[in-house]
Amino acid sequence: MLTLSDKKNTAMSTKSTPPVVLVVDDDEQERSRLSTMISALGYQAETARDGEDALEKLGSVSIDAIITDLMMPRMDGFQLLQSLLERGDLTPAIVLTGFGSTDRAVSIVHELRAFWFMEKPAQSPVLATLLERAIRHKGLVKETERLKRQLSYEGFLGDLIGTSGAMRQIFSLMQQVAPSSASVLITGESGTGKELVAGTIHQLSPRAAGPFVAINCAAFPENLIESELFGHEKGSFTGALGRHAGCFEQAHQGTLFLDEIGEMPLGMQAKLLRVLEERKVRRLGGVSEIDVDVRVLAATNRSIQEAIEGKFLREDLYYRLNVFTIALPPLRQRKEDIPRLTEAILREINRKHDYRIADVHPGVMERLVNYSWPGNVRQLRNVLERAAIVAQEGSIQPIHLSRTLGIQGDQKYPVTGEREDRESSLQMQTGMSLSDVEKNYILHTLKTTNNNKTRAAEILGISIRTLHNRLAEFAEAERKAGETALKEAASAT
């Protein structure tokens, strides 16, 4: 599945040849002057004498932007734009306006959806800015239309997959809110895809060409999260060796996604509220405020009512963020999406690991559909990746599924080698401590990957550094246990 990060957002980045700009003007001298200016800006210029000539060009040449005069013989600029609107042509048009006709140009921008207007005589810096934005706008409009077609015919929007009624409702909400600048609060259990929703809203929005910055509010200690959000100046605290731009500055003219907003310290939430209201940030140690143009999306896996009553989320911040709410359903409530999710995830795994997994055994699919999935899509992904690592090619069989999930093979689907898998499966007993369960699971995962720590860390959902730290802790605990046993044996004698 093609991910959003693989897609190009502008014509400048997706074309090997420069974008083509069509100049429509009955004045030959003006056409020539604009063509020269456009070529100097790095674009390819095409010309037309009037609206009829322009429509002929549009039928034979791929045009990325139009610059058109209003007053022309045969078909004027107004009629040309009206014709394009009736055709559904999405090519952005910049209207040229003379002295005293600005009001008319503004009305055309609104009535006929022209991209913008420009006063005569056109100046190169203004023209450069408008053309850049117009061509970028066309790329975003085309991408939005592609995503809408993808949703209608294929059942997924960006990286989100689902044909269930619940997911189609989510897709509809995303499409409604994306074009606006409203804040969105995304709720749902862990692993339901809240960051994917935020990223897709960004890609469907007018800010898609800007940055998308995501931060997990639970991942930073209280003394560091302010610096991460707002930035700091050199020397503002111990360890501040240089100036650091915070997430708000990094997301300027784009989107900032605040994941697990309910885990942010309450004092920090008050400062965040002020920034959201004033659209200004001040770096730690800074003396001046910095204007920021950022759309904020936030997410939480907590119940909103419980988060507010439990003093995890400030009520005033909640009302500031909750302009629009999208509540993601858990996977157990949309099980009809599991077959398509499985197919898409396996394609990704094949590309990632260079495997040749063709499909899953019917018995495996039955177990996947019947399982409750407390970890939602993230857990499904990890289960399939673990199974793929064991299988590596062909079909995923029941024997390849982890026995810790209660979805492994049984007598209904006997598979060769099940006895051997039983002998190497993870053992857990009532009364075991959580630390022992964690240790056994990590060591078992390493065993299934033939001690490949990188793959094991991916399956466990932790960094390779965390895995090494855990293994070092296990080794140290065993060393201390051995020393204790020797001391006890020595004292007994």
Buried (B, 14 or more C-beta within 10 A) or exposed (E): BEEBEEBEBBBBEEBEEBBBBBBBBBBEEBBBBBBEBBEEBEBBBBBBBBBBBBBEBBEEEEBBBBBBBBBBEEBBBBBBBBBBBEEEBBBBBBBBBBEEBEEBBBEBBEEBEBBBBBBBEBEEEEBBEBBBBBBBBBBBBBBBEEBBEBBEEEBBBBBBBBBBEBBBBBBEBBBEBBEBBBBBBBBBBEBBBBBBBBBBBBBBBBBBBBBBBBBBBEEBEEEEBBBBBBBBBEEBEEEBEEBBBBBBBBBBEBBBBBBBBBBBBEEBBEBBBEBBEEEEBBBBBBEEEBEBEBBBBBBBBBEBEEBBEEEBBBEEBBEBBBBBEBBBBBBEEBBEBBBBBBEBBBEBBBEEBEBEBEEBBEBBBBBBBEBEBEBBBBBBBBBBBBBBBBBBEEEBBBBBBBBBBEBBBEEEBEBEEBEEBEEEBBEBEEEEEEEEBBBBBBBBBBEBBEEBBEBBBBBBEBEEEEBEEBBEEBEEEEEEEEEEEEEEEEEEE
